[in-house]
């Protein structure tokens, strides 16, 4: 059974950093991980991703501020978020993708507010 679990959310002030972690269990083959964000009252949007080959992509609004760290041995994909802005507030979801199959975490709240 595949399980995806996010951790590391919380409340921070603008300009501060936060690191989210996504732990994936139950997958033995190569898979990609996508981080999504859903702001209050908004649709869920893609933020960052890392493919099975390690290629990383970021939405323009977070380029230069967010980084992805992948630990193959621990099956974790961390999203390091620096210089956070109030507009980064939302529920962050981790999605593990293997071929046509997708597995979602429950989401974790990130609030950026002074």
Number of C-alpha atoms within 10 A of each C-alpha: 5 12 13 19 18 23 17 14 18 14 14 18 14 17 14 13 16 18 17 21 20 25 18 23 15 10 14 8 7 12 18 19 27 23 24 19 23 19 18 10 7 9 9 15 14 18 22 22 24 20 16 14 9 14 9 16 16 19 12 9 11 17 12 11 13 20 18 21 15 16 10 9 6 10 14 19 25 21 23 15 20 17 15 21 18 15 12 21 20 22 18 26 25 31 24 27 18 16 9 5 8 14 14 19 18 12 22 20 18 21 21 20 15 9
